[in-house]
Amino acid sequence: QDRDHAAAPKTNSEKIGYKPRGRKPGPRTDFMNDPDVIARRQKALAQMDAAG
C-alpha cells in the first residue's frame, strides 16, 4: 500500500468497456444543400399535398 495517489474511480461506461467511437471517416456531403435533393423533396411534398 505504498501508493500515494488514489486510483481514479471508473465510470460505469468505463467498467463495461464503452469506447466512444467517432464518426466514420470520409467526405460527408451536406445533404440538404444538394439542389437535386431539394428538387426531389419539393416534388414529393407536392405529391403528398395533392394526395391529402
mmCIF file of the N, C-alpha and C atoms, coordinates in Angstrom:
data_MODEL
# 
_entry.id   MODEL 
# 
loop_
_atom_site.group_PDB 
_atom_site.id 
_atom_site.type_symbol 
_atom_site.label_atom_id 
_atom_site.label_alt_id 
_atom_site.label_comp_id 
_atom_site.label_asym_id 
_atom_site.label_entity_id 
_atom_site.label_seq_id 
_atom_site.pdbx_PDB_ins_code 
_atom_site.Cartn_x 
_atom_site.Cartn_y 
_atom_site.Cartn_z 
_atom_site.occupancy 
_atom_site.B_iso_or_equiv 
_atom_site.pdbx_formal_charge 
_atom_site.auth_seq_id 
_atom_site.auth_comp_id 
_atom_site.auth_asym_id 
_atom_site.auth_atom_id 
_atom_site.pdbx_PDB_model_num 
ATOM 1   N N  . GLN A 1 1  ? 0.832   -1.201 0.000   1.00 0.00 ? 1  GLN A N  1 
ATOM 2   C CA . GLN A 1 1  ? 0.000   0.000  0.000   1.00 0.00 ? 1  GLN A CA 1 
ATOM 3   C C  . GLN A 1 1  ? 0.865   1.248  0.000   1.00 0.00 ? 1  GLN A C  1 
ATOM 4   N N  . ASP A 1 2  ? 1.895   1.254  -0.814  1.00 0.00 ? 2  ASP A N  1 
ATOM 5   C CA . ASP A 1 2  ? 2.766   2.432  -0.814  1.00 0.00 ? 2  ASP A CA 1 
ATOM 6   C C  . ASP A 1 2  ? 2.417   3.395  -1.939  1.00 0.00 ? 2  ASP A C  1 
ATOM 7   N N  . ARG A 1 3  ? 1.207   3.265  -2.454  1.00 0.00 ? 3  ARG A N  1 
ATOM 8   C CA . ARG A 1 3  ? 0.773   4.227  -3.470  1.00 0.00 ? 3  ARG A CA 1 
ATOM 9   C C  . ARG A 1 3  ? 0.343   5.511  -2.782  1.00 0.00 ? 3  ARG A C  1 
ATOM 10  N N  . ASP A 1 4  ? 0.800   6.634  -3.307  1.00 0.00 ? 4  ASP A N  1 
ATOM 11  C CA . ASP A 1 4  ? 0.437   7.892  -2.661  1.00 0.00 ? 4  ASP A CA 1 
ATOM 12  C C  . ASP A 1 4  ? -0.706  8.594  -3.381  1.00 0.00 ? 4  ASP A C  1 
ATOM 13  N N  . HIS A 1 5  ? -1.133  8.038  -4.506  1.00 0.00 ? 5  HIS A N  1 
ATOM 14  C CA . HIS A 1 5  ? -2.266  8.666  -5.186  1.00 0.00 ? 5  HIS A CA 1 
ATOM 15  C C  . HIS A 1 5  ? -3.383  7.638  -5.323  1.00 0.00 ? 5  HIS A C  1 
ATOM 16  N N  . ALA A 1 6  ? -4.603  8.102  -5.102  1.00 0.00 ? 6  ALA A N  1 
ATOM 17  C CA . ALA A 1 6  ? -5.750  7.206  -5.210  1.00 0.00 ? 6  ALA A CA 1 
ATOM 18  C C  . ALA A 1 6  ? -6.070  6.988  -6.682  1.00 0.00 ? 6  ALA A C  1 
ATOM 19  N N  . ALA A 1 7  ? -6.468  5.763  -7.027  1.00 0.00 ? 7  ALA A N  1 
ATOM 20  C CA . ALA A 1 7  ? -6.856  5.489  -8.404  1.00 0.00 ? 7  ALA A CA 1 
ATOM 21  C C  . ALA A 1 7  ? -8.163  6.215  -8.696  1.00 0.00 ? 7  ALA A C  1 
ATOM 22  N N  . ALA A 1 8  ? -8.258  6.778  -9.880  1.00 0.00 ? 8  ALA A N  1 
ATOM 23  C CA . ALA A 1 8  ? -9.479  7.496  -10.249 1.00 0.00 ? 8  ALA A CA 1 
ATOM 24  C C  . ALA A 1 8  ? -10.623 6.498  -10.347 1.00 0.00 ? 8  ALA A C  1 
ATOM 25  N N  . PRO A 1 9  ? -11.785 6.815  -9.782  1.00 0.00 ? 9  PRO A N  1 
ATOM 26  C CA . PRO A 1 9  ? -12.918 5.883  -9.883  1.00 0.00 ? 9  PRO A CA 1 
ATOM 27  C C  . PRO A 1 9  ? -13.384 5.766  -11.330 1.00 0.00 ? 9  PRO A C  1 
ATOM 28  N N  . LYS A 1 10 ? -13.690 4.541  -11.710 1.00 0.00 ? 10 LYS A N  1 
ATOM 29  C CA . LYS A 1 10 ? -14.156 4.326  -13.084 1.00 0.00 ? 10 LYS A CA 1 
ATOM 30  C C  . LYS A 1 10 ? -15.634 4.669  -13.192 1.00 0.00 ? 10 LYS A C  1 
ATOM 31  N N  . THR A 1 11 ? -16.000 5.223  -14.321 1.00 0.00 ? 11 THR A N  1 
ATOM 32  C CA . THR A 1 11 ? -17.423 5.440  -14.567 1.00 0.00 ? 11 THR A CA 1 
ATOM 33  C C  . THR A 1 11 ? -18.023 4.115  -15.016 1.00 0.00 ? 11 THR A C  1 
ATOM 34  N N  . ASN A 1 12 ? -19.344 4.014  -14.989 1.00 0.00 ? 12 ASN A N  1 
ATOM 35  C CA . ASN A 1 12 ? -19.997 2.782  -15.434 1.00 0.00 ? 12 ASN A CA 1 
ATOM 36  C C  . ASN A 1 12 ? -19.654 2.477  -16.880 1.00 0.00 ? 12 ASN A C  1 
ATOM 37  N N  . SER A 1 13 ? -19.567 3.521  -17.693 1.00 0.00 ? 13 SER A N  1 
ATOM 38  C CA . SER A 1 13 ? -19.244 3.323  -19.102 1.00 0.00 ? 13 SER A CA 1 
ATOM 39  C C  . SER A 1 13 ? -17.878 2.656  -19.235 1.00 0.00 ? 13 SER A C  1 
ATOM 40  N N  . GLU A 1 14 ? -16.916 3.110  -18.431 1.00 0.00 ? 14 GLU A N  1 
ATOM 41  C CA . GLU A 1 14 ? -15.578 2.529  -18.496 1.00 0.00 ? 14 GLU A CA 1 
ATOM 42  C C  . GLU A 1 14 ? -15.592 1.093  -17.988 1.00 0.00 ? 14 GLU A C  1 
ATOM 43  N N  . LYS A 1 15 ? -16.383 0.826  -16.948 1.00 0.00 ? 15 LYS A N  1 
ATOM 44  C CA . LYS A 1 15 ? -16.438 -0.520 -16.383 1.00 0.00 ? 15 LYS A CA 1 
ATOM 45  C C  . LYS A 1 15 ? -16.915 -1.537 -17.408 1.00 0.00 ? 15 LYS A C  1 
ATOM 46  N N  . ILE A 1 16 ? -17.911 -1.163 -18.202 1.00 0.00 ? 16 ILE A N  1 
ATOM 47  C CA . ILE A 1 16 ? -18.450 -2.127 -19.168 1.00 0.00 ? 16 ILE A CA 1 
ATOM 48  C C  . ILE A 1 16 ? -17.688 -2.094 -20.481 1.00 0.00 ? 16 ILE A C  1 
ATOM 49  N N  . GLY A 1 17 ? -16.645 -1.267 -20.554 1.00 0.00 ? 17 GLY A N  1 
ATOM 50  C CA . GLY A 1 17 ? -15.779 -1.278 -21.725 1.00 0.00 ? 17 GLY A CA 1 
ATOM 51  C C  . GLY A 1 17 ? -16.277 -0.429 -22.868 1.00 0.00 ? 17 GLY A C  1 
ATOM 52  N N  . TYR A 1 18 ? -17.016 0.626  -22.547 1.00 0.00 ? 18 TYR A N  1 
ATOM 53  C CA . TYR A 1 18 ? -17.516 1.500  -23.611 1.00 0.00 ? 18 TYR A CA 1 
ATOM 54  C C  . TYR A 1 18 ? -16.380 2.284  -24.231 1.00 0.00 ? 18 TYR A C  1 
ATOM 55  N N  . LYS A 1 19 ? -16.299 2.260  -25.569 1.00 0.00 ? 19 LYS A N  1 
ATOM 56  C CA . LYS A 1 19 ? -15.309 3.063  -26.275 1.00 0.00 ? 19 LYS A CA 1 
ATOM 57  C C  . LYS A 1 19 ? -16.060 4.078  -27.124 1.00 0.00 ? 19 LYS A C  1 
ATOM 58  N N  . PRO A 1 20 ? -15.877 5.369  -26.854 1.00 0.00 ? 20 PRO A N  1 
ATOM 59  C CA . PRO A 1 20 ? -16.545 6.334  -27.721 1.00 0.00 ? 20 PRO A CA 1 
ATOM 60  C C  . PRO A 1 20 ? -15.962 6.253  -29.125 1.00 0.00 ? 20 PRO A C  1 
ATOM 61  N N  . ARG A 1 21 ? -16.800 5.965  -30.080 1.00 0.00 ? 21 ARG A N  1 
ATOM 62  C CA . ARG A 1 21 ? -16.316 5.858  -31.455 1.00 0.00 ? 21 ARG A CA 1 
ATOM 63  C C  . ARG A 1 21 ? -16.698 7.115  -32.211 1.00 0.00 ? 21 ARG A C  1 
ATOM 64  N N  . GLY A 1 22 ? -15.749 7.659  -32.922 1.00 0.00 ? 22 GLY A N  1 
ATOM 65  C CA . GLY A 1 22 ? -16.017 8.852  -33.707 1.00 0.00 ? 22 GLY A CA 1 
ATOM 66  C C  . GLY A 1 22 ? -16.829 8.517  -34.932 1.00 0.00 ? 22 GLY A C  1 
ATOM 67  N N  . ARG A 1 23 ? -17.188 9.528  -35.665 1.00 0.00 ? 23 ARG A N  1 
ATOM 68  C CA . ARG A 1 23 ? -17.922 9.289  -36.905 1.00 0.00 ? 23 ARG A CA 1 
ATOM 69  C C  . ARG A 1 23 ? -16.999 8.648  -37.923 1.00 0.00 ? 23 ARG A C  1 
ATOM 70  N N  . LYS A 1 24 ? -17.581 7.943  -38.846 1.00 0.00 ? 24 LYS A N  1 
ATOM 71  C CA . LYS A 1 24 ? -16.787 7.261  -39.856 1.00 0.00 ? 24 LYS A CA 1 
ATOM 72  C C  . LYS A 1 24 ? -16.030 8.293  -40.699 1.00 0.00 ? 24 LYS A C  1 
ATOM 73  N N  . PRO A 1 25 ? -14.792 7.991  -41.039 1.00 0.00 ? 25 PRO A N  1 
ATOM 74  C CA . PRO A 1 25 ? -14.049 8.925  -41.882 1.00 0.00 ? 25 PRO A CA 1 
ATOM 75  C C  . PRO A 1 25 ? -14.594 8.938  -43.303 1.00 0.00 ? 25 PRO A C  1 
ATOM 76  N N  . GLY A 1 26 ? -14.284 9.974  -44.020 1.00 0.00 ? 26 GLY A N  1 
ATOM 77  C CA . GLY A 1 26 ? -14.740 10.070 -45.401 1.00 0.00 ? 26 GLY A CA 1 
ATOM 78  C C  . GLY A 1 26 ? -15.489 11.358 -45.624 1.00 0.00 ? 26 GLY A C  1 
ATOM 79  N N  . PRO A 1 27 ? -15.635 11.755 -46.874 1.00 0.00 ? 27 PRO A N  1 
ATOM 80  C CA . PRO A 1 27 ? -16.318 13.013 -47.163 1.00 0.00 ? 27 PRO A CA 1 
ATOM 81  C C  . PRO A 1 27 ? -17.800 12.906 -46.824 1.00 0.00 ? 27 PRO A C  1 
ATOM 82  N N  . ARG A 1 28 ? -18.314 13.877 -46.116 1.00 0.00 ? 28 ARG A N  1 
ATOM 83  C CA . ARG A 1 28 ? -19.741 13.909 -45.820 1.00 0.00 ? 28 ARG A CA 1 
ATOM 84  C C  . ARG A 1 28 ? -20.345 15.081 -46.567 1.00 0.00 ? 28 ARG A C  1 
ATOM 85  N N  . THR A 1 29 ? -21.166 14.785 -47.542 1.00 0.00 ? 29 THR A N  1 
ATOM 86  C CA . THR A 1 29 ? -21.772 15.860 -48.319 1.00 0.00 ? 29 THR A CA 1 
ATOM 87  C C  . THR A 1 29 ? -22.914 16.447 -47.514 1.00 0.00 ? 29 THR A C  1 
ATOM 88  N N  . ASP A 1 30 ? -23.119 17.724 -47.636 1.00 0.00 ? 30 ASP A N  1 
ATOM 89  C CA . ASP A 1 30 ? -24.214 18.375 -46.933 1.00 0.00 ? 30 ASP A CA 1 
ATOM 90  C C  . ASP A 1 30 ? -25.490 18.062 -47.716 1.00 0.00 ? 30 ASP A C  1 
ATOM 91  N N  . PHE A 1 31 ? -26.281 17.142 -47.186 1.00 0.00 ? 31 PHE A N  1 
ATOM 92  C CA . PHE A 1 31 ? -27.380 16.542 -47.938 1.00 0.00 ? 31 PHE A CA 1 
ATOM 93  C C  . PHE A 1 31 ? -28.393 17.575 -48.417 1.00 0.00 ? 31 PHE A C  1 
ATOM 94  N N  . MET A 1 32 ? -28.813 18.473 -47.524 1.00 0.00 ? 32 MET A N  1 
ATOM 95  C CA . MET A 1 32 ? -29.890 19.386 -47.891 1.00 0.00 ? 32 MET A CA 1 
ATOM 96  C C  . MET A 1 32 ? -29.420 20.562 -48.744 1.00 0.00 ? 32 MET A C  1 
ATOM 97  N N  . ASN A 1 33 ? -28.116 20.653 -48.996 1.00 0.00 ? 33 ASN A N  1 
ATOM 98  C CA . ASN A 1 33 ? -27.656 21.723 -49.882 1.00 0.00 ? 33 ASN A CA 1 
ATOM 99  C C  . ASN A 1 33 ? -27.528 21.240 -51.322 1.00 0.00 ? 33 ASN A C  1 
ATOM 100 N N  . ASP A 1 34 ? -27.875 19.975 -51.556 1.00 0.00 ? 34 ASP A N  1 
ATOM 101 C CA . ASP A 1 34 ? -27.796 19.411 -52.900 1.00 0.00 ? 34 ASP A CA 1 
ATOM 102 C C  . ASP A 1 34 ? -29.064 19.811 -53.664 1.00 0.00 ? 34 ASP A C  1 
ATOM 103 N N  . PRO A 1 35 ? -28.922 20.598 -54.744 1.00 0.00 ? 35 PRO A N  1 
ATOM 104 C CA . PRO A 1 35 ? -30.124 21.057 -55.468 1.00 0.00 ? 35 PRO A CA 1 
ATOM 105 C C  . PRO A 1 35 ? -30.991 19.905 -55.970 1.00 0.00 ? 35 PRO A C  1 
ATOM 106 N N  . ASP A 1 36 ? -30.346 18.782 -56.327 1.00 0.00 ? 36 ASP A N  1 
ATOM 107 C CA . ASP A 1 36 ? -31.100 17.623 -56.805 1.00 0.00 ? 36 ASP A CA 1 
ATOM 108 C C  . ASP A 1 36 ? -32.002 17.086 -55.692 1.00 0.00 ? 36 ASP A C  1 
ATOM 109 N N  . VAL A 1 37 ? -31.459 17.037 -54.493 1.00 0.00 ? 37 VAL A N  1 
ATOM 110 C CA . VAL A 1 37 ? -32.217 16.541 -53.342 1.00 0.00 ? 37 VAL A CA 1 
ATOM 111 C C  . VAL A 1 37 ? -33.374 17.481 -53.036 1.00 0.00 ? 37 VAL A C  1 
ATOM 112 N N  . ILE A 1 38 ? -33.106 18.774 -53.085 1.00 0.00 ? 38 ILE A N  1 
ATOM 113 C CA . ILE A 1 38 ? -34.140 19.767 -52.786 1.00 0.00 ? 38 ILE A CA 1 
ATOM 114 C C  . ILE A 1 38 ? -35.297 19.641 -53.777 1.00 0.00 ? 38 ILE A C  1 
ATOM 115 N N  . ALA A 1 39 ? -34.961 19.479 -55.063 1.00 0.00 ? 39 ALA A N  1 
ATOM 116 C CA . ALA A 1 39 ? -35.995 19.363 -56.089 1.00 0.00 ? 39 ALA A CA 1 
ATOM 117 C C  . ALA A 1 39 ? -36.841 18.110 -55.849 1.00 0.00 ? 39 ALA A C  1 
ATOM 118 N N  . ARG A 1 40 ? -36.170 16.999 -55.536 1.00 0.00 ? 40 ARG A N  1 
ATOM 119 C CA . ARG A 1 40 ? -36.888 15.752 -55.311 1.00 0.00 ? 40 ARG A CA 1 
ATOM 120 C C  . ARG A 1 40 ? -37.804 15.876 -54.097 1.00 0.00 ? 40 ARG A C  1 
ATOM 121 N N  . ARG A 1 41 ? -37.315 16.581 -53.072 1.00 0.00 ? 41 ARG A N  1 
ATOM 122 C CA . ARG A 1 41 ? -38.102 16.746 -51.850 1.00 0.00 ? 41 ARG A CA 1 
ATOM 123 C C  . ARG A 1 41 ? -39.340 17.594 -52.119 1.00 0.00 ? 41 ARG A C  1 
ATOM 124 N N  . GLN A 1 42 ? -39.160 18.657 -52.867 1.00 0.00 ? 42 GLN A N  1 
ATOM 125 C CA . GLN A 1 42 ? -40.301 19.524 -53.157 1.00 0.00 ? 42 GLN A CA 1 
ATOM 126 C C  . GLN A 1 42 ? -41.347 18.778 -53.972 1.00 0.00 ? 42 GLN A C  1 
ATOM 127 N N  . LYS A 1 43 ? -40.870 17.953 -54.915 1.00 0.00 ? 43 LYS A N  1 
ATOM 128 C CA . LYS A 1 43 ? -41.791 17.167 -55.730 1.00 0.00 ? 43 LYS A CA 1 
ATOM 129 C C  . LYS A 1 43 ? -42.587 16.201 -54.851 1.00 0.00 ? 43 LYS A C  1 
ATOM 130 N N  . ALA A 1 44 ? -41.892 15.548 -53.924 1.00 0.00 ? 44 ALA A N  1 
ATOM 131 C CA . ALA A 1 44 ? -42.557 14.598 -53.030 1.00 0.00 ? 44 ALA A CA 1 
ATOM 132 C C  . ALA A 1 44 ? -43.557 15.316 -52.133 1.00 0.00 ? 44 ALA A C  1 
ATOM 133 N N  . LEU A 1 45 ? -43.180 16.476 -51.626 1.00 0.00 ? 45 LEU A N  1 
ATOM 134 C CA . LEU A 1 45 ? -44.085 17.234 -50.762 1.00 0.00 ? 45 LEU A CA 1 
ATOM 135 C C  . LEU A 1 45 ? -45.321 17.678 -51.538 1.00 0.00 ? 45 LEU A C  1 
ATOM 136 N N  . ALA A 1 46 ? -45.121 18.063 -52.796 1.00 0.00 ? 46 ALA A N  1 
ATOM 137 C CA . ALA A 1 46 ? -46.247 18.491 -53.625 1.00 0.00 ? 46 ALA A CA 1 
ATOM 138 C C  . ALA A 1 46 ? -47.208 17.318 -53.851 1.00 0.00 ? 46 ALA A C  1 
ATOM 139 N N  . GLN A 1 47 ? -46.653 16.129 -54.086 1.00 0.00 ? 47 GLN A N  1 
ATOM 140 C CA . GLN A 1 47 ? -47.493 14.948 -54.289 1.00 0.00 ? 47 GLN A CA 1 
ATOM 141 C C  . GLN A 1 47 ? -48.271 14.617 -53.018 1.00 0.00 ? 47 GLN A C  1 
ATOM 142 N N  . MET A 1 48 ? -47.610 14.734 -51.866 1.00 0.00 ? 48 MET A N  1 
ATOM 143 C CA . MET A 1 48 ? -48.289 14.476 -50.598 1.00 0.00 ? 48 MET A CA 1 
ATOM 144 C C  . MET A 1 48 ? -49.421 15.482 -50.392 1.00 0.00 ? 48 MET A C  1 
ATOM 145 N N  . ASP A 1 49 ? -49.148 16.724 -50.747 1.00 0.00 ? 49 ASP A N  1 
ATOM 146 C CA . ASP A 1 49 ? -50.135 17.781 -50.576 1.00 0.00 ? 49 ASP A CA 1 
ATOM 147 C C  . ASP A 1 49 ? -51.344 17.510 -51.479 1.00 0.00 ? 49 ASP A C  1 
ATOM 148 N N  . ALA A 1 50 ? -51.065 17.060 -52.706 1.00 0.00 ? 50 ALA A N  1 
ATOM 149 C CA . ALA A 1 50 ? -52.139 16.789 -53.652 1.00 0.00 ? 50 ALA A CA 1 
ATOM 150 C C  . ALA A 1 50 ? -52.948 15.563 -53.208 1.00 0.00 ? 50 ALA A C  1 
ATOM 151 N N  . ALA A 1 51 ? -52.274 14.597 -52.618 1.00 0.00 ? 51 ALA A N  1 
ATOM 152 C CA . ALA A 1 51 ? -52.946 13.361 -52.220 1.00 0.00 ? 51 ALA A CA 1 
ATOM 153 C C  . ALA A 1 51 ? -53.813 13.577 -50.980 1.00 0.00 ? 51 ALA A C  1 
ATOM 154 N N  . GLY A 1 52 ? -53.331 14.407 -50.064 1.00 0.00 ? 52 GLY A N  1 
ATOM 155 C CA . GLY A 1 52 ? -54.060 14.543 -48.818 1.00 0.00 ? 52 GLY A CA 1 
ATOM 156 C C  . GLY A 1 52 ? -54.704 15.891 -48.700 1.00 0.00 ? 52 GLY A C  1 
# 
